[in-house]
Amino acid sequence: MIWILLSFLFYGGHFSIFPTVTAKLYGVQTGSKVYSIVFTGFACTTIIGVVLSKVIIPMFEGSGAYHLIFYI
């Protein structure tokens, strides 16, 4: 539980670290285009996570569906 809380504590750092990393890896011109794809990925994975939760929880209601979602 402590490690999960610490990972969420530093989650906000991704939004400030990724632009610098993509600019160093791909150059300034291409890095901005790559970062826009990375930033869009945050939203897409959130939507996919909600859809997976809505599907998996009813399928495995009594057998630890919440643990399965956590592991995914």
C-alpha positions as CSV (number, residue, x, y, z in Angstrom):
1,M,0.0,0.0,0.0
2,I,2.8,2.4,0.8
3,W,4.5,1.8,-2.7
4,I,1.2,2.5,-4.4
5,L,0.7,5.7,-2.5
6,L,4.2,6.8,-3.3
7,S,3.7,6.0,-7.0
8,F,0.6,8.2,-7.1
9,L,2.5,10.9,-5.2
10,F,5.0,11.1,-8.0
11,Y,2.4,10.6,-10.8
12,G,2.2,14.4,-11.5
13,G,5.9,14.4,-12.4
14,H,5.2,12.6,-15.6
15,F,3.6,15.7,-17.1
16,S,6.7,17.7,-16.4
17,I,9.3,15.1,-17.2
18,F,8.0,13.7,-20.5
19,P,8.4,16.9,-22.6
20,T,12.0,17.1,-21.7
21,V,12.7,13.4,-22.3
22,T,10.9,13.4,-25.7
23,A,12.8,16.6,-26.8
24,K,16.1,15.0,-25.8
25,L,15.3,11.7,-27.6
26,Y,13.7,13.0,-30.8
27,G,14.9,16.6,-31.1
28,V,13.0,19.7,-30.4
29,Q,10.9,19.7,-33.6
30,T,9.9,16.0,-33.6
31,G,9.8,15.8,-29.8
32,S,6.8,18.1,-29.6
33,K,4.9,15.9,-32.0
34,V,5.9,12.7,-30.1
35,Y,4.9,14.3,-26.8
36,S,1.4,15.1,-28.2
37,I,1.0,11.4,-28.9
38,V,2.3,10.5,-25.4
39,F,-0.1,13.0,-23.8
40,T,-3.0,11.6,-25.7
41,G,-2.0,8.2,-24.5
42,F,-2.8,9.2,-20.9
43,A,-6.4,9.9,-21.9
44,C,-6.8,6.8,-24.0
45,T,-5.5,4.5,-21.2
46,T,-7.9,6.1,-18.7
47,I,-10.8,5.4,-21.0
48,I,-9.7,1.9,-21.7
49,G,-9.3,1.3,-18.0
50,V,-12.9,2.3,-17.3
51,V,-14.2,0.1,-20.1
52,L,-12.2,-2.9,-18.8
53,S,-13.5,-2.3,-15.3
54,K,-17.1,-2.2,-16.5
55,V,-16.5,-5.5,-18.4
56,I,-14.4,-7.4,-16.0
57,I,-16.2,-6.7,-12.7
58,P,-19.5,-8.2,-13.8
59,M,-17.8,-11.2,-15.3
60,F,-15.9,-12.2,-12.2
61,E,-18.1,-10.6,-9.5
62,G,-17.6,-13.1,-6.7
63,S,-14.1,-14.3,-7.4
64,G,-11.8,-11.3,-6.8
65,A,-12.6,-9.1,-9.8
66,Y,-11.1,-6.0,-8.1
67,H,-7.8,-7.9,-7.6
68,L,-7.7,-8.8,-11.2
69,I,-8.3,-5.2,-12.3
70,F,-5.5,-4.1,-10.0
71,Y,-3.1,-6.6,-11.5
72,I,-4.0,-5.6,-15.0
